[in-house]
């Protein structure tokens, strides 16, 4: 299950999400897909649910959507803007 880091400040600018990580003092601008994932994570969700939701929103195949989602989740975990709950 993935969820937002509660320490992250987020704001919508021109339809996309801009994040501020107070510990690193870095800003991260999310593209449309990243912004959609951030919005979907208003509550903890698993990867497969995210992929299904993104396929409903965007015209993309399951394999490509899964790869892009995995890439975003991996980067967001490295940036510290998302956290992964352990079972």
HTML snippet that shows the backbone in 3Dmol.js (N, CA, C, O; Angstrom):
<script src="https://3Dmol.org/build/3Dmol-min.js"></script>
<div id="view" style="width:600px;height:400px;position:relative"></div>
<script>
const pdb = `
ATOM      1  N   UNK A   1       0.833  -1.179   0.000  1.00  0.00           N
ATOM      2  CA  UNK A   1       0.000   0.000   0.000  1.00  0.00           C
ATOM      3  C   UNK A   1       0.881   1.247   0.000  1.00  0.00           C
ATOM      4  O   UNK A   1       1.812   1.368   0.796  1.00  0.00           O
ATOM      5  N   UNK A   2       0.576   2.143  -0.882  1.00  0.00           N
ATOM      6  CA  UNK A   2       1.314   3.397  -0.989  1.00  0.00           C
ATOM      7  C   UNK A   2       0.462   4.520  -0.420  1.00  0.00           C
ATOM      8  O   UNK A   2      -0.763   4.516  -0.545  1.00  0.00           O
ATOM      9  N   UNK A   3       1.133   5.484   0.208  1.00  0.00           N
ATOM     10  CA  UNK A   3       0.414   6.634   0.724  1.00  0.00           C
ATOM     11  C   UNK A   3       1.329   7.852   0.716  1.00  0.00           C
ATOM     12  O   UNK A   3       2.554   7.738   0.658  1.00  0.00           O
ATOM     13  N   UNK A   4       0.702   9.004   0.776  1.00  0.00           N
ATOM     14  CA  UNK A   4       1.443  10.264   0.777  1.00  0.00           C
ATOM     15  C   UNK A   4       2.232  10.415   2.075  1.00  0.00           C
ATOM     16  O   UNK A   4       1.777   9.999   3.141  1.00  0.00           O
ATOM     17  N   UNK A   5       3.405  11.008   1.974  1.00  0.00           N
ATOM     18  CA  UNK A   5       4.167  11.387   3.155  1.00  0.00           C
ATOM     19  C   UNK A   5       3.449  12.602   3.750  1.00  0.00           C
ATOM     20  O   UNK A   5       3.324  13.625   3.076  1.00  0.00           O
ATOM     21  N   UNK A   6       2.976  12.513   4.996  1.00  0.00           N
ATOM     22  CA  UNK A   6       2.208  13.627   5.551  1.00  0.00           C
ATOM     23  C   UNK A   6       3.028  14.904   5.750  1.00  0.00           C
ATOM     24  O   UNK A   6       2.452  15.973   5.956  1.00  0.00           O
ATOM     25  N   UNK A   7       4.349  14.814   5.692  1.00  0.00           N
ATOM     26  CA  UNK A   7       5.199  16.000   5.854  1.00  0.00           C
ATOM     27  C   UNK A   7       5.280  16.836   4.578  1.00  0.00           C
ATOM     28  O   UNK A   7       5.747  17.975   4.609  1.00  0.00           O
ATOM     29  N   UNK A   8       4.830  16.279   3.463  1.00  0.00           N
ATOM     30  CA  UNK A   8       4.945  16.956   2.176  1.00  0.00           C
ATOM     31  C   UNK A   8       3.843  17.999   2.012  1.00  0.00           C
ATOM     32  O   UNK A   8       2.675  17.742   2.303  1.00  0.00           O
ATOM     33  N   UNK A   9       4.230  19.157   1.549  1.00  0.00           N
ATOM     34  CA  UNK A   9       3.272  20.221   1.230  1.00  0.00           C
ATOM     35  C   UNK A   9       2.951  20.118  -0.260  1.00  0.00           C
ATOM     36  O   UNK A   9       3.856  19.993  -1.085  1.00  0.00           O
ATOM     37  N   UNK A  10       1.682  20.171  -0.598  1.00  0.00           N
ATOM     38  CA  UNK A  10       1.262  20.049  -1.992  1.00  0.00           C
ATOM     39  C   UNK A  10       0.311  21.176  -2.357  1.00  0.00           C
ATOM     40  O   UNK A  10      -0.507  21.619  -1.551  1.00  0.00           O
ATOM     41  N   UNK A  11       0.445  21.625  -3.601  1.00  0.00           N
ATOM     42  CA  UNK A  11      -0.454  22.647  -4.127  1.00  0.00           C
ATOM     43  C   UNK A  11      -0.682  22.379  -5.602  1.00  0.00           C
ATOM     44  O   UNK A  11       0.210  21.893  -6.296  1.00  0.00           O
ATOM     45  N   UNK A  12      -1.880  22.696  -6.082  1.00  0.00           N
ATOM     46  CA  UNK A  12      -2.188  22.552  -7.498  1.00  0.00           C
ATOM     47  C   UNK A  12      -1.886  23.863  -8.206  1.00  0.00           C
ATOM     48  O   UNK A  12      -2.342  24.928  -7.791  1.00  0.00           O
ATOM     49  N   UNK A  13      -1.114  23.770  -9.278  1.00  0.00           N
ATOM     50  CA  UNK A  13      -0.765  24.929 -10.092  1.00  0.00           C
ATOM     51  C   UNK A  13      -1.019  24.578 -11.551  1.00  0.00           C
ATOM     52  O   UNK A  13      -0.392  23.664 -12.087  1.00  0.00           O
ATOM     53  N   UNK A  14      -1.919  25.286 -12.188  1.00  0.00           N
ATOM     54  CA  UNK A  14      -2.243  25.046 -13.600  1.00  0.00           C
ATOM     55  C   UNK A  14      -2.602  23.589 -13.885  1.00  0.00           C
ATOM     56  O   UNK A  14      -2.207  23.039 -14.913  1.00  0.00           O
ATOM     57  N   UNK A  15      -3.347  22.967 -12.977  1.00  0.00           N
ATOM     58  CA  UNK A  15      -3.824  21.610 -13.190  1.00  0.00           C
ATOM     59  C   UNK A  15      -2.831  20.521 -12.843  1.00  0.00           C
ATOM     60  O   UNK A  15      -3.144  19.340 -12.997  1.00  0.00           O
ATOM     61  N   UNK A  16      -1.644  20.877 -12.380  1.00  0.00           N
ATOM     62  CA  UNK A  16      -0.659  19.882 -11.981  1.00  0.00           C
ATOM     63  C   UNK A  16      -0.250  20.147 -10.537  1.00  0.00           C
ATOM     64  O   UNK A  16      -0.401  21.255 -10.021  1.00  0.00           O
ATOM     65  N   UNK A  17       0.265  19.115  -9.906  1.00  0.00           N
ATOM     66  CA  UNK A  17       0.621  19.190  -8.497  1.00  0.00           C
ATOM     67  C   UNK A  17       2.098  19.565  -8.341  1.00  0.00           C
ATOM     68  O   UNK A  17       2.972  19.014  -9.010  1.00  0.00           O
ATOM     69  N   UNK A  18       2.344  20.502  -7.453  1.00  0.00           N
ATOM     70  CA  UNK A  18       3.696  20.902  -7.079  1.00  0.00           C
ATOM     71  C   UNK A  18       3.887  20.489  -5.622  1.00  0.00           C
ATOM     72  O   UNK A  18       3.068  20.821  -4.765  1.00  0.00           O
ATOM     73  N   UNK A  19       4.968  19.768  -5.344  1.00  0.00           N
ATOM     74  CA  UNK A  19       5.241  19.286  -3.999  1.00  0.00           C
ATOM     75  C   UNK A  19       6.453  19.991  -3.420  1.00  0.00           C
ATOM     76  O   UNK A  19       7.390  20.331  -4.142  1.00  0.00           O
ATOM     77  N   UNK A  20       6.430  20.209  -2.119  1.00  0.00           N
ATOM     78  CA  UNK A  20       7.585  20.746  -1.407  1.00  0.00           C
ATOM     79  C   UNK A  20       7.932  19.781  -0.291  1.00  0.00           C
ATOM     80  O   UNK A  20       7.092  19.450   0.546  1.00  0.00           O
ATOM     81  N   UNK A  21       9.189  19.331  -0.288  1.00  0.00           N
ATOM     82  CA  UNK A  21       9.686  18.423   0.734  1.00  0.00           C
ATOM     83  C   UNK A  21      10.466  19.260   1.744  1.00  0.00           C
ATOM     84  O   UNK A  21      11.582  19.685   1.445  1.00  0.00           O
ATOM     85  N   UNK A  22       9.908  19.510   2.935  1.00  0.00           N
ATOM     86  CA  UNK A  22      10.551  20.423   3.878  1.00  0.00           C
ATOM     87  C   UNK A  22      11.914  19.949   4.398  1.00  0.00           C
ATOM     88  O   UNK A  22      12.768  20.778   4.713  1.00  0.00           O
ATOM     89  N   UNK A  23      12.130  18.639   4.491  1.00  0.00           N
ATOM     90  CA  UNK A  23      13.407  18.141   4.993  1.00  0.00           C
ATOM     91  C   UNK A  23      14.543  18.386   4.012  1.00  0.00           C
ATOM     92  O   UNK A  23      15.657  18.712   4.421  1.00  0.00           O
ATOM     93  N   UNK A  24      14.271  18.231   2.727  1.00  0.00           N
ATOM     94  CA  UNK A  24      15.315  18.435   1.713  1.00  0.00           C
ATOM     95  C   UNK A  24      15.243  19.823   1.094  1.00  0.00           C
ATOM     96  O   UNK A  24      16.147  20.222   0.360  1.00  0.00           O
ATOM     97  N   UNK A  25      14.169  20.568   1.386  1.00  0.00           N
ATOM     98  CA  UNK A  25      13.929  21.901   0.815  1.00  0.00           C
ATOM     99  C   UNK A  25      13.885  21.869  -0.707  1.00  0.00           C
ATOM    100  O   UNK A  25      14.350  22.795  -1.372  1.00  0.00           O
ATOM    101  N   UNK A  26      13.317  20.782  -1.257  1.00  0.00           N
ATOM    102  CA  UNK A  26      13.213  20.635  -2.709  1.00  0.00           C
ATOM    103  C   UNK A  26      11.755  20.704  -3.144  1.00  0.00           C
ATOM    104  O   UNK A  26      10.846  20.234  -2.460  1.00  0.00           O
ATOM    105  N   UNK A  27      11.575  21.315  -4.320  1.00  0.00           N
ATOM    106  CA  UNK A  27      10.279  21.349  -4.978  1.00  0.00           C
ATOM    107  C   UNK A  27      10.272  20.295  -6.072  1.00  0.00           C
ATOM    108  O   UNK A  27      11.277  20.074  -6.747  1.00  0.00           O
ATOM    109  N   UNK A  28       9.131  19.651  -6.237  1.00  0.00           N
ATOM    110  CA  UNK A  28       8.966  18.648  -7.287  1.00  0.00           C
ATOM    111  C   UNK A  28       7.663  18.982  -8.009  1.00  0.00           C
ATOM    112  O   UNK A  28       6.601  19.045  -7.391  1.00  0.00           O
ATOM    113  N   UNK A  29       7.752  19.194  -9.314  1.00  0.00           N
ATOM    114  CA  UNK A  29       6.565  19.433 -10.134  1.00  0.00           C
ATOM    115  C   UNK A  29       6.176  18.121 -10.801  1.00  0.00           C
ATOM    116  O   UNK A  29       6.971  17.526 -11.528  1.00  0.00           O
ATOM    117  N   UNK A  30       4.965  17.680 -10.552  1.00  0.00           N
ATOM    118  CA  UNK A  30       4.484  16.433 -11.128  1.00  0.00           C
ATOM    119  C   UNK A  30       3.805  16.697 -12.465  1.00  0.00           C
ATOM    120  O   UNK A  30       3.118  17.704 -12.637  1.00  0.00           O
ATOM    121  N   UNK A  31       4.003  15.780 -13.407  1.00  0.00           N
ATOM    122  CA  UNK A  31       3.294  15.884 -14.676  1.00  0.00           C
ATOM    123  C   UNK A  31       1.855  15.406 -14.470  1.00  0.00           C
ATOM    124  O   UNK A  31       1.451  15.117 -13.344  1.00  0.00           O
ATOM    125  N   UNK A  32       1.092  15.324 -15.544  1.00  0.00           N
ATOM    126  CA  UNK A  32      -0.324  14.954 -15.437  1.00  0.00           C
ATOM    127  C   UNK A  32      -0.508  13.581 -14.799  1.00  0.00           C
ATOM    128  O   UNK A  32      -1.398  13.400 -13.968  1.00  0.00           O
ATOM    129  N   UNK A  33       0.317  12.618 -15.177  1.00  0.00           N
ATOM    130  CA  UNK A  33       0.198  11.274 -14.624  1.00  0.00           C
ATOM    131  C   UNK A  33       0.575  11.259 -13.149  1.00  0.00           C
ATOM    132  O   UNK A  33      -0.145  10.688 -12.331  1.00  0.00           O
ATOM    133  N   UNK A  34       1.695  11.881 -12.805  1.00  0.00           N
ATOM    134  CA  UNK A  34       2.109  11.959 -11.405  1.00  0.00           C
ATOM    135  C   UNK A  34       1.078  12.684 -10.560  1.00  0.00           C
ATOM    136  O   UNK A  34       0.807  12.295  -9.424  1.00  0.00           O
ATOM    137  N   UNK A  35       0.507  13.738 -11.122  1.00  0.00           N
ATOM    138  CA  UNK A  35      -0.536  14.484 -10.412  1.00  0.00           C
ATOM    139  C   UNK A  35      -1.762  13.610 -10.181  1.00  0.00           C
ATOM    140  O   UNK A  35      -2.380  13.667  -9.118  1.00  0.00           O
ATOM    141  N   UNK A  36      -2.111  12.801 -11.177  1.00  0.00           N
ATOM    142  CA  UNK A  36      -3.260  11.898 -11.032  1.00  0.00           C
ATOM    143  C   UNK A  36      -2.990  10.872  -9.930  1.00  0.00           C
ATOM    144  O   UNK A  36      -3.867  10.588  -9.114  1.00  0.00           O
ATOM    145  N   UNK A  37      -1.782  10.320  -9.910  1.00  0.00           N
ATOM    146  CA  UNK A  37      -1.442   9.342  -8.868  1.00  0.00           C
ATOM    147  C   UNK A  37      -1.493  10.002  -7.496  1.00  0.00           C
ATOM    148  O   UNK A  37      -2.049   9.433  -6.557  1.00  0.00           O
ATOM    149  N   UNK A  38      -0.920  11.198  -7.372  1.00  0.00           N
ATOM    150  CA  UNK A  38      -0.951  11.914  -6.095  1.00  0.00           C
ATOM    151  C   UNK A  38      -2.393  12.107  -5.632  1.00  0.00           C
ATOM    152  O   UNK A  38      -2.712  11.881  -4.465  1.00  0.00           O
ATOM    153  N   UNK A  39      -3.255  12.522  -6.543  1.00  0.00           N
ATOM    154  CA  UNK A  39      -4.656  12.748  -6.210  1.00  0.00           C
ATOM    155  C   UNK A  39      -5.339  11.451  -5.795  1.00  0.00           C
ATOM    156  O   UNK A  39      -6.121  11.435  -4.844  1.00  0.00           O
ATOM    157  N   UNK A  40      -5.048  10.369  -6.501  1.00  0.00           N
ATOM    158  CA  UNK A  40      -5.646   9.071  -6.168  1.00  0.00           C
ATOM    159  C   UNK A  40      -5.208   8.571  -4.794  1.00  0.00           C
ATOM    160  O   UNK A  40      -5.901   7.772  -4.165  1.00  0.00           O
ATOM    161  N   UNK A  41      -4.069   9.042  -4.343  1.00  0.00           N
ATOM    162  CA  UNK A  41      -3.547   8.581  -3.055  1.00  0.00           C
ATOM    163  C   UNK A  41      -4.029   9.450  -1.891  1.00  0.00           C
ATOM    164  O   UNK A  41      -3.298   9.654  -0.922  1.00  0.00           O
ATOM    165  N   UNK A  42      -5.246   9.956  -1.988  1.00  0.00           N
ATOM    166  CA  UNK A  42      -5.810  10.680  -0.847  1.00  0.00           C
ATOM    167  C   UNK A  42      -6.062   9.719   0.311  1.00  0.00           C
ATOM    168  O   UNK A  42      -6.266  10.148   1.447  1.00  0.00           O
ATOM    169  N   UNK A  43      -6.048   8.435   0.024  1.00  0.00           N
ATOM    170  CA  UNK A  43      -6.075   7.359   1.019  1.00  0.00           C
ATOM    171  C   UNK A  43      -5.098   6.291   0.517  1.00  0.00           C
ATOM    172  O   UNK A  43      -4.881   6.195  -0.691  1.00  0.00           O
ATOM    173  N   UNK A  44      -4.510   5.497   1.394  1.00  0.00           N
ATOM    174  CA  UNK A  44      -3.563   4.461   0.951  1.00  0.00           C
ATOM    175  C   UNK A  44      -4.194   3.513  -0.072  1.00  0.00           C
ATOM    176  O   UNK A  44      -5.337   3.080   0.078  1.00  0.00           O
ATOM    177  N   UNK A  45      -3.422   3.204  -1.111  1.00  0.00           N
ATOM    178  CA  UNK A  45      -3.900   2.326  -2.184  1.00  0.00           C
ATOM    179  C   UNK A  45      -2.774   1.407  -2.631  1.00  0.00           C
ATOM    180  O   UNK A  45      -1.596   1.706  -2.438  1.00  0.00           O
ATOM    181  N   UNK A  46      -3.153   0.286  -3.229  1.00  0.00           N
ATOM    182  CA  UNK A  46      -2.115  -0.591  -3.763  1.00  0.00           C
ATOM    183  C   UNK A  46      -1.854  -0.295  -5.242  1.00  0.00           C
ATOM    184  O   UNK A  46      -2.631   0.394  -5.903  1.00  0.00           O
ATOM    185  N   UNK A  47      -0.783  -0.814  -5.722  1.00  0.00           N
ATOM    186  CA  UNK A  47      -0.304  -0.544  -7.080  1.00  0.00           C
ATOM    187  C   UNK A  47      -1.333  -0.957  -8.134  1.00  0.00           C
ATOM    188  O   UNK A  47      -1.582  -0.205  -9.076  1.00  0.00           O
ATOM    189  N   UNK A  48      -1.930  -2.131  -7.990  1.00  0.00           N
ATOM    190  CA  UNK A  48      -2.865  -2.623  -9.003  1.00  0.00           C
ATOM    191  C   UNK A  48      -4.109  -1.738  -9.086  1.00  0.00           C
ATOM    192  O   UNK A  48      -4.632  -1.510 -10.177  1.00  0.00           O
ATOM    193  N   UNK A  49      -4.583  -1.242  -7.956  1.00  0.00           N
ATOM    194  CA  UNK A  49      -5.729  -0.334  -7.952  1.00  0.00           C
ATOM    195  C   UNK A  49      -5.364   0.948  -8.685  1.00  0.00           C
ATOM    196  O   UNK A  49      -6.155   1.461  -9.477  1.00  0.00           O
ATOM    197  N   UNK A  50      -4.167   1.467  -8.423  1.00  0.00           N
ATOM    198  CA  UNK A  50      -3.717   2.690  -9.106  1.00  0.00           C
ATOM    199  C   UNK A  50      -3.685   2.495 -10.616  1.00  0.00           C
ATOM    200  O   UNK A  50      -4.163   3.346 -11.368  1.00  0.00           O
ATOM    201  N   UNK A  51      -3.120   1.372 -11.060  1.00  0.00           N
ATOM    202  CA  UNK A  51      -3.025   1.100 -12.497  1.00  0.00           C
ATOM    203  C   UNK A  51      -4.418   1.049 -13.117  1.00  0.00           C
ATOM    204  O   UNK A  51      -4.640   1.620 -14.185  1.00  0.00           O
ATOM    205  N   UNK A  52      -5.351   0.376 -12.464  1.00  0.00           N
ATOM    206  CA  UNK A  52      -6.719   0.277 -12.993  1.00  0.00           C
ATOM    207  C   UNK A  52      -7.364   1.662 -13.092  1.00  0.00           C
ATOM    208  O   UNK A  52      -8.019   1.974 -14.087  1.00  0.00           O
ATOM    209  N   UNK A  53      -7.178   2.484 -12.069  1.00  0.00           N
ATOM    210  CA  UNK A  53      -7.753   3.826 -12.083  1.00  0.00           C
ATOM    211  C   UNK A  53      -7.137   4.681 -13.192  1.00  0.00           C
ATOM    212  O   UNK A  53      -7.844   5.425 -13.872  1.00  0.00           O
ATOM    213  N   UNK A  54      -5.834   4.574 -13.370  1.00  0.00           N
ATOM    214  CA  UNK A  54      -5.152   5.353 -14.406  1.00  0.00           C
ATOM    215  C   UNK A  54      -5.583   4.922 -15.800  1.00  0.00           C
ATOM    216  O   UNK A  54      -5.713   5.758 -16.694  1.00  0.00           O
ATOM    217  N   UNK A  55      -5.804   3.631 -15.994  1.00  0.00           N
ATOM    218  CA  UNK A  55      -6.279   3.158 -17.293  1.00  0.00           C
ATOM    219  C   UNK A  55      -7.670   3.715 -17.606  1.00  0.00           C
ATOM    220  O   UNK A  55      -8.001   3.954 -18.768  1.00  0.00           O
ATOM    221  N   UNK A  56      -8.474   3.918 -16.569  1.00  0.00           N
ATOM    222  CA  UNK A  56      -9.793   4.511 -16.780  1.00  0.00           C
ATOM    223  C   UNK A  56      -9.683   5.982 -17.166  1.00  0.00           C
ATOM    224  O   UNK A  56     -10.530   6.493 -17.899  1.00  0.00           O
ATOM    225  N   UNK A  57      -8.659   6.663 -16.688  1.00  0.00           N
ATOM    226  CA  UNK A  57      -8.498   8.106 -16.933  1.00  0.00           C
ATOM    227  C   UNK A  57      -7.746   8.422 -18.217  1.00  0.00           C
ATOM    228  O   UNK A  57      -8.026   9.422 -18.877  1.00  0.00           O
ATOM    229  N   UNK A  58      -6.791   7.567 -18.568  1.00  0.00           N
ATOM    230  CA  UNK A  58      -5.922   7.834 -19.710  1.00  0.00           C
ATOM    231  C   UNK A  58      -6.056   6.712 -20.731  1.00  0.00           C
ATOM    232  O   UNK A  58      -6.357   5.571 -20.382  1.00  0.00           O
ATOM    233  N   UNK A  59      -5.833   7.045 -21.976  1.00  0.00           N
ATOM    234  CA  UNK A  59      -5.874   6.056 -23.057  1.00  0.00           C
ATOM    235  C   UNK A  59      -4.515   5.366 -23.128  1.00  0.00           C
ATOM    236  O   UNK A  59      -3.641   5.766 -23.896  1.00  0.00           O
ATOM    237  N   UNK A  60      -4.350   4.317 -22.311  1.00  0.00           N
ATOM    238  CA  UNK A  60      -3.062   3.628 -22.226  1.00  0.00           C
ATOM    239  C   UNK A  60      -3.307   2.153 -21.933  1.00  0.00           C
ATOM    240  O   UNK A  60      -4.232   1.792 -21.206  1.00  0.00           O
ATOM    241  N   UNK A  61      -2.461   1.314 -22.513  1.00  0.00           N
ATOM    242  CA  UNK A  61      -2.563  -0.118 -22.290  1.00  0.00           C
ATOM    243  C   UNK A  61      -2.082  -0.503 -20.899  1.00  0.00           C
ATOM    244  O   UNK A  61      -1.388   0.265 -20.232  1.00  0.00           O
ATOM    245  N   UNK A  62      -2.458  -1.697 -20.473  1.00  0.00           N
ATOM    246  CA  UNK A  62      -2.124  -2.145 -19.120  1.00  0.00           C
ATOM    247  C   UNK A  62      -0.617  -2.242 -18.893  1.00  0.00           C
ATOM    248  O   UNK A  62      -0.125  -1.824 -17.845  1.00  0.00           O
ATOM    249  N   UNK A  63       0.121  -2.789 -19.862  1.00  0.00           N
ATOM    250  CA  UNK A  63       1.573  -2.959 -19.687  1.00  0.00           C
ATOM    251  C   UNK A  63       2.269  -1.607 -19.559  1.00  0.00           C
ATOM    252  O   UNK A  63       3.072  -1.402 -18.649  1.00  0.00           O
ATOM    253  N   UNK A  64       1.959  -0.686 -20.472  1.00  0.00           N
ATOM    254  CA  UNK A  64       2.586   0.635 -20.433  1.00  0.00           C
ATOM    255  C   UNK A  64       2.192   1.382 -19.163  1.00  0.00           C
ATOM    256  O   UNK A  64       3.026   2.034 -18.535  1.00  0.00           O
ATOM    257  N   UNK A  65       0.931   1.287 -18.793  1.00  0.00           N
ATOM    258  CA  UNK A  65       0.452   1.966 -17.593  1.00  0.00           C
ATOM    259  C   UNK A  65       1.159   1.407 -16.356  1.00  0.00           C
ATOM    260  O   UNK A  65       1.571   2.163 -15.476  1.00  0.00           O
ATOM    261  N   UNK A  66       1.295   0.094 -16.296  1.00  0.00           N
ATOM    262  CA  UNK A  66       1.978  -0.537 -15.169  1.00  0.00           C
ATOM    263  C   UNK A  66       3.428  -0.107 -15.064  1.00  0.00           C
ATOM    264  O   UNK A  66       3.923   0.168 -13.971  1.00  0.00           O
ATOM    265  N   UNK A  67       4.118  -0.047 -16.214  1.00  0.00           N
ATOM    266  CA  UNK A  67       5.526   0.367 -16.221  1.00  0.00           C
ATOM    267  C   UNK A  67       5.679   1.812 -15.758  1.00  0.00           C
ATOM    268  O   UNK A  67       6.544   2.117 -14.937  1.00  0.00           O
ATOM    269  N   UNK A  68       4.841   2.694 -16.284  1.00  0.00           N
ATOM    270  CA  UNK A  68       4.925   4.109 -15.905  1.00  0.00           C
ATOM    271  C   UNK A  68       4.555   4.312 -14.436  1.00  0.00           C
ATOM    272  O   UNK A  68       5.170   5.120 -13.739  1.00  0.00           O
ATOM    273  N   UNK A  69       3.558   3.583 -13.978  1.00  0.00           N
ATOM    274  CA  UNK A  69       3.162   3.683 -12.573  1.00  0.00           C
ATOM    275  C   UNK A  69       4.291   3.197 -11.673  1.00  0.00           C
ATOM    276  O   UNK A  69       4.612   3.842 -10.675  1.00  0.00           O
ATOM    277  N   UNK A  70       4.893   2.064 -12.020  1.00  0.00           N
ATOM    278  CA  UNK A  70       6.013   1.540 -11.237  1.00  0.00           C
ATOM    279  C   UNK A  70       7.173   2.528 -11.208  1.00  0.00           C
ATOM    280  O   UNK A  70       7.809   2.719 -10.171  1.00  0.00           O
ATOM    281  N   UNK A  71       7.442   3.148 -12.337  1.00  0.00           N
ATOM    282  CA  UNK A  71       8.531   4.133 -12.417  1.00  0.00           C
ATOM    283  C   UNK A  71       8.243   5.314 -11.493  1.00  0.00           C
ATOM    284  O   UNK A  71       9.114   5.752 -10.740  1.00  0.00           O
ATOM    285  N   UNK A  72       7.005   5.827 -11.558  1.00  0.00           N
ATOM    286  CA  UNK A  72       6.657   6.952 -10.698  1.00  0.00           C
ATOM    287  C   UNK A  72       6.737   6.561  -9.226  1.00  0.00           C
ATOM    288  O   UNK A  72       7.324   7.287  -8.425  1.00  0.00           O
ATOM    289  N   UNK A  73       6.151   5.419  -8.862  1.00  0.00           N
ATOM    290  CA  UNK A  73       6.161   5.002  -7.463  1.00  0.00           C
ATOM    291  C   UNK A  73       7.587   4.847  -6.943  1.00  0.00           C
ATOM    292  O   UNK A  73       7.896   5.256  -5.824  1.00  0.00           O
ATOM    293  N   UNK A  74       8.447   4.256  -7.761  1.00  0.00           N
ATOM    294  CA  UNK A  74       9.848   4.079  -7.361  1.00  0.00           C
ATOM    295  C   UNK A  74      10.535   5.421  -7.115  1.00  0.00           C
ATOM    296  O   UNK A  74      11.213   5.603  -6.104  1.00  0.00           O
ATOM    297  N   UNK A  75      10.354   6.354  -8.041  1.00  0.00           N
ATOM    298  CA  UNK A  75      10.967   7.681  -7.896  1.00  0.00           C
ATOM    299  C   UNK A  75      10.373   8.436  -6.711  1.00  0.00           C
ATOM    300  O   UNK A  75      11.104   9.082  -5.961  1.00  0.00           O
ATOM    301  N   UNK A  76       9.062   8.360  -6.537  1.00  0.00           N
ATOM    302  CA  UNK A  76       8.409   9.069  -5.444  1.00  0.00           C
ATOM    303  C   UNK A  76       8.867   8.530  -4.089  1.00  0.00           C
ATOM    304  O   UNK A  76       8.987   9.286  -3.125  1.00  0.00           O
ATOM    305  N   UNK A  77       9.122   7.225  -4.017  1.00  0.00           N
ATOM    306  CA  UNK A  77       9.660   6.650  -2.777  1.00  0.00           C
ATOM    307  C   UNK A  77      11.079   7.167  -2.523  1.00  0.00           C
ATOM    308  O   UNK A  77      11.431   7.496  -1.390  1.00  0.00           O
ATOM    309  N   UNK A  78      11.891   7.237  -3.588  1.00  0.00           N
ATOM    310  CA  UNK A  78      13.252   7.765  -3.446  1.00  0.00           C
ATOM    311  C   UNK A  78      13.246   9.220  -3.014  1.00  0.00           C
ATOM    312  O   UNK A  78      14.060   9.625  -2.184  1.00  0.00           O
ATOM    313  N   UNK A  79      12.336  10.011  -3.570  1.00  0.00           N
ATOM    314  CA  UNK A  79      12.213  11.436  -3.222  1.00  0.00           C
ATOM    315  C   UNK A  79      11.677  11.615  -1.812  1.00  0.00           C
ATOM    316  O   UNK A  79      11.863  12.669  -1.204  1.00  0.00           O
ATOM    317  N   UNK A  80      11.010  10.587  -1.286  1.00  0.00           N
ATOM    318  CA  UNK A  80      10.434  10.674   0.046  1.00  0.00           C
ATOM    319  C   UNK A  80       9.067  11.329   0.091  1.00  0.00           C
ATOM    320  O   UNK A  80       8.587  11.692   1.165  1.00  0.00           O
ATOM    321  N   UNK A  81       8.433  11.484  -1.068  1.00  0.00           N
ATOM    322  CA  UNK A  81       7.111  12.108  -1.082  1.00  0.00           C
ATOM    323  C   UNK A  81       5.990  11.082  -0.879  1.00  0.00           C
ATOM    324  O   UNK A  81       4.888  11.425  -0.454  1.00  0.00           O
ATOM    325  N   UNK A  82       6.294   9.817  -1.191  1.00  0.00           N
ATOM    326  CA  UNK A  82       5.374   8.725  -0.910  1.00  0.00           C
ATOM    327  C   UNK A  82       6.040   7.760   0.054  1.00  0.00           C
ATOM    328  O   UNK A  82       7.266   7.674   0.133  1.00  0.00           O
ATOM    329  N   UNK A  83       5.216   7.046   0.776  1.00  0.00           N
ATOM    330  CA  UNK A  83       5.683   6.006   1.697  1.00  0.00           C
ATOM    331  C   UNK A  83       4.960   4.727   1.341  1.00  0.00           C
ATOM    332  O   UNK A  83       3.865   4.748   0.780  1.00  0.00           O
ATOM    333  N   UNK A  84       5.595   3.602   1.675  1.00  0.00           N
ATOM    334  CA  UNK A  84       4.978   2.305   1.410  1.00  0.00           C
ATOM    335  C   UNK A  84       4.732   1.614   2.739  1.00  0.00           C
ATOM    336  O   UNK A  84       5.657   1.406   3.525  1.00  0.00           O
ATOM    337  N   UNK A  85       3.489   1.264   2.982  1.00  0.00           N
ATOM    338  CA  UNK A  85       3.123   0.570   4.220  1.00  0.00           C
ATOM    339  C   UNK A  85       3.451  -0.907   4.067  1.00  0.00           C
ATOM    340  O   UNK A  85       3.219  -1.502   3.015  1.00  0.00           O
ATOM    341  N   UNK A  86       3.977  -1.472   5.101  1.00  0.00           N
ATOM    342  CA  UNK A  86       4.244  -2.907   5.098  1.00  0.00           C
ATOM    343  C   UNK A  86       3.055  -3.636   5.703  1.00  0.00           C
ATOM    344  O   UNK A  86       2.378  -3.125   6.596  1.00  0.00           O
ATOM    345  N   UNK A  87       2.819  -4.818   5.208  1.00  0.00           N
ATOM    346  CA  UNK A  87       1.645  -5.590   5.669  1.00  0.00           C
ATOM    347  C   UNK A  87       1.826  -6.108   7.075  1.00  0.00           C
ATOM    348  O   UNK A  87       0.937  -6.771   7.608  1.00  0.00           O
TER     349      UNK A  87
END
`;
const viewer = $3Dmol.createViewer("view");
viewer.addModel(pdb, "pdb");
viewer.setStyle({}, {cartoon: {color: "spectrum"}});
viewer.zoomTo();
viewer.render();
</script>
